[in-house]
Amino acid sequence: MRRGLNRCLVGAGALVVAGVAALAVPTAGQGVSVRAFRVHQVDLRSTAQLAGVLRAAVTWRMYFGAGTAVPAGGAADAGVCTTGPLPTPGLGPVAELQAVPGQAVTKGQLLARADTTAVQQALDAAEQDLAESQSLLQDHRNAATATGGSDSSDPSAAAAAAAAAAAQAQLGPDLDRVAQGQQRVAALQRTLADATITAPADGVVEQVGTAVGGSPDCHTPVLVLRTWALEVHTQVGGEVRGRLRPGQSAEVAVQDTTSQVTTAVATLPLSATVPAPSAPAQPLPGPWASGVARYPLDLVVPDPPPGALPGMPATVTITLEARPGVLAVPAEAVHSDGAVAHVMLLTCPSADRPGHCHSRPAPVATGITVDQLTQITAGLHEGDTVAVP
């Protein structure tokens, strides 16, 4: 940041390189020590460094027949209770468990299975009842279409017509029994399918809530999983919030890990928190009266560094603005009278022919200021020399 700085002596209207003989200054004035800065290209990068904490991006709470996805920062469900003891009534105790806390799992991997002996017996009986109901329906349909002739005086024809009418009257109840049987079979088939729990995504098992032989209920999840992706939860002030844009690069460094990863700002803060002061002198109206507003910001880390775990502290460095290869001068070299900014442009002899350095004000247009360097967008060229007080 100090490249191009040389110590000089300035008088009124002229600069004298320190230690070098100089011509007489044409105007009166007492010399003061300044530096000469040669304008050159630099890479300016404005950043915001924030303290945050890691947490799981998504947590899955798995039950037999149900599962809930809890986003980072969301409240855990109180259960998935319905009218029965389980989301899928009829299942037996846990018969198989292929997961332990800390185990890495892949999407679709079998994790738990419940006993289905009673459900399978019920399904077999329901399928048999359905088959009998469908057979009876078909018999009544055949009987309803049978005719014994058109002579009403013929006893056999009359009996056939009466039988057909009776069969026709049974078609409605038969259809109802078949529909109910189909619904019963479908429900029991779903129960069988719900007897297994598979991983909804790649991740890691955080908790096992029911042991083998235990009876799962609708209040306690059988398993709790989280995705590998983590999230950094932090807060920003109003100044940083106003400069945030989707897509800005962010470097995440996690304490006790040896590497850092790159992510990006995906969404802007949508809410604010205002901490209450410890001892308010006098209550004031309005939502902002109790303290300085802070804005929660969450950054997804899809590939956390090895060893990163939820709850670990992290440091986030967000690149708010990047200006590569721009001209810049020390911020203290830029002067402003309120309307126009200017620098003191120096005209100096070459290094092998020292002499007086003359100065004159030069108007400039400025950009961002980073690390005490101010971008110059107009008014100077690379290689120019300016005075730094």
N, C-alpha and C positions, 0 to 999 in steps of 0.2 A: 504494500500500500504506500510505501515511501519512495518508490522508484522515481527518479527525476527531481528530487529535492536537493537544492544547494543553498547553503547559508550565504546571504548577501547583506549589504548595508544600504539603506535607502535614505535619501534626503528629499527635499521638496523637489519633485519633478525628475529625480534621477536615482538610479541604483548603482552601488559600487560593490563589486565582488569583494568579499572579505579577504584581506591580505594582499590585495592587488592595488597598485598605484592607480589613481583615477584622476580624470580631468576635473577642473573646478566646476562645482554645481552652479548653474546659472542663476538660480533663485535661492534666497536665504532659507535655511531650515536645518534642523538638527537631525542627523542620521539616526535611523532605527534599524534594528536587526530584522531581516525578513528572510524568506526562503524563495528560491526560484524553482518552479515546478514545470517540467516539460510535459506537455499534453500528449497522452498516448492512449491506445485502446485498452480497455479492461472488460472483464465480464462481471456485470453487476447482478447480484441475486439477492432479492429482498425476501427474508424468511421470517416465520413466526415459530418459536420453539415453545412447545406446550408439554405439560406433565399430564399423563393419563394412566389408565389402568386397563389391563386386558380382561376380556370376558368372552364367553362363548357367543358366537354369532347366532346360532340357533340351538336350542335344547329340545329334545324330543322326550316326552313322557308317554311310555308305551303301556297299554293295557291289552288284554285279550279282547279283540273286537273293536278296539278304538286306540287312537293315538293323538296327541296334541303337540303341535310345534309352538314353542315359546320363543319369541325373538329376544335378542339381547336387551336386557333391561326390563323385559316384560314380567308380569306377575305369574307365578306358577298357578296352574289350575287347582281347584279344590277337589278334583275328581271328575269322573264322567258318569256319575250315578244317574240311573233312569228309574224305572219302576221295579227293577229286579236287583238282585245282589251283584250282578255283573252286567256290563254292556251287552254281553251275549249269554243269557241264562242257559243253564243246562250243562255247562262245561264242568269237568271234574277238577281235582287239584292239579298243581303243576307236576307234570310227569317227566319233563326234560328241560334242562337249563344249560345252555352252552355259552354262557357269558359270565365274566367276572369283572369287578371294577378295574379300570385301567386298560382293558383289552381293546385292541384296535379291531374294528369291524369294517366290512365292505357292504355296499348297498345290496340288499336282497339276501344277505347271509342269515341263516336260521339261528335264532337266539333262544327261543323258548317254545315249549309245546305243552298244552294242557291235556289231561286225560279225556278221551272222547268215547269211552265205552258206552255210557248211557245215551249219548247223542246218536251213536251209530245204531244202537238197538231201536231207538225211537224213529230214526230215519228208515230202517228196514220195514218197520211196521207201517209207517206212513206211506211208503212206496207200495206196499201190498194193498193197503186200503184204497189208494188211488187207482191201482190197477183194477180192483173189484168195482169201484164206482164207474170207471170208464167202460168196463164190460157191461154193467147193468144199463148204462146210458145207451150203449149200442143196441142191446136187446130191446129196449123200449122204443128206440127209433125204428128198428125193424118191425116191431109189432104195430106201431102206429101207422105204418105205410101199407100193412097187409090188409086186403079186402076179401070178403067172401061172396061177392056178387052184388047185384043191384036189386034183387027180389027181396023186398022187406018181409014177405010172408014166409020166406024160407027160414026155418029156425037156425040152421047153421050159418046162414049169411047174417042174420041178426046177431048171433053170438059173436061172430067175427068182428062185426062193426062195433059192438060194445067193448070187445077186448081192445080194438084199435083206439077207441076213445079213451079207455082207461090208461093205455100206454101213453097216449098223447098228453094226458094230464100229469103223468109222472116226469115228463121231459124237463120241466122247470126245476123241480127239486133235484133231479139228477144232475143238471148243469151246475146248480149251486154246490152240490156235494163234490163234484169234480173240481170246481174252482177252488173250494176250500182245501181240498186235498193237494192241489198243485201249490197253493200258497204255503201249506204246512211243509211239504217236501222242500220247497225253495228256501224256507226259513231254516230248516235243519241242515241243508247243504251249506248255507252261509255260516251257520254255527260251526260246522266242521272246518270250513276255510278259516274262520276266526280263531281256531284252536292253536294256531301258530303265530309267533311274532318274528318278523324279519326286520333287518336293519333298513330304515327308510333312506339312509344316505351313508356315505363313508364317514366314519368318525370314531369315537372312543366311548366305551361304557363308563358312565360316571357313577351309577348306583344300581344295585340289585335289591329290589324291594320285597321279593317273595322267594323263599327257598323251595327246593324240590319237595313235594309232598304237602306244601302249604296251599291253602285255599285263597286265591286272589280275590280281591274285592274291588269295588269301583272307586274307592277313596285313595288307595295307595298304588302307584304305578308298579308294574312288574319290573320294568327296567327304565332307567333314565340314561339317555345318550346325548352327546353333543357332537356337532360337526367339527372337523379339523379346523375349519376356518374360524379365526378369532376376530375380535373387534376391539379397537382402542376407543375407550370412552374418555373424553376430555371436555374442557370448556374453554370458550374464547370470550374476550371482551368485545365491546362494541366496535372498536377501531379495526380489529382483525376481522370481525364478522363482515364489516362493510367491504373488505377486500377479498373475501373468499369467493371462488368461482368453481363450479364443477369441472373436474379434470385436472386441477392443480396437483402437482406431484407432492408426495409426502414420504419422508424417510422415518421409519419406525425402528427405534433401538430399544431393546428389552433388557432390563437389568438381569444380570447373571447369565446372559447368553453372549456368544462370541461374535454374532453377526447381526446385521441390520437388514431390513427388507424395505422394498419400495411399494407403496400403494398410491391411491389418489383420492381426492375429495369427490365423493359421489353425490351427496345431497347436502344442501345448506341447512343450518339450524332452523327448526320450525317452532321453537319455543324458547322461553327465557326463564331463568330462575333469579330471584332477588333475595339474597340472604338478609335476614333481619339483623339490625345492628345490636351490639351487645348491651348498650345502654342508651336508648334514644332520648334525646333531650326533650323533644316534643313531637307527638305524633302528627304526621302531615297527611293530607289526603292524596289519593292517587296510588297506582300500583308500584311506582318507582320510588316512593318516599322512604322505604325501609332500607335501601342499600343500593349498591351498584349492580346493574343487571349483568348476568353471565349467560352465555348461550351454549347449551350442550351440543357437542359435535362428536359423531361416531364415524370411525374409519374402519372399513372391513380389511382384514389382513388374511387373504385367501391362503397364503403359504407362510405360516408363522416360522420364525427361526427355530432350529432344534432346541428343545428344552423350554420353550415358551408355554406357559400354563395360565389358565384364567386366574385372575387376582394378582398377577405380577405387575409391578409398576413399569411404565414405558415412557419414553420420551419421543415426541412427534415433532418433526421439523417440516413445516409446510412451506413450499416455495410459492410465495404470494405473487412474485413478479420476477422475471428473468430477462435481462438485457445483455446478451453476449456481444462482445466486440464493439463497444460504444466508447466515445470519448468521455473522459471524466477528469475532474480536478478536485482537490481537497475542498470540502464544504466551506471552510473558512475563507477560501479565496473568492467566493462569490459574495458580492455586496448587492444590496437592494435598497432603493429609495422609496419602496412601496409600490411602484408601478413598473419599473424596468430593472432587471438584474444586470450587473456588469462585473467584469474582472479587470484587474490591472494587467494589461498585456505588456510584456517586456521586449525590448529590442536590445540585445547584448552583442558585444563583439564575440568572435569565435574564441574557442578555448586557447588557441595558440597566440591570439592577439588580444589580451585582456584590455578592458577599458571601462568607461562608463556604460551602465545599462539604463536606457531611458524607458520610462513607463508612460502608458496612456490608458485611459478607461476604454473598454470595449464592451458594448452591449452583447448579452448572450441570452439564449433560451435554454431553460433547464428541464430535466426530467426527474427521475427518482433519485433519492439520496440513500446510500447504503454504506454502512461502516465508514462514515465520515467522508465518503466520496460522492460528489454530485455529478450526475450525468449532464453533459452539454449537448444539446440537440442542434444548436445553431450558434454561429458567432466565432467559433474557434476551429482550427485545423490541427491535425496531428503534427507534432513537432513544435507548435507554438509554446512559448514560455510565459507563465503567469506568476504574479507575486502572491505569496502566501504570508499573511501577517505573522 
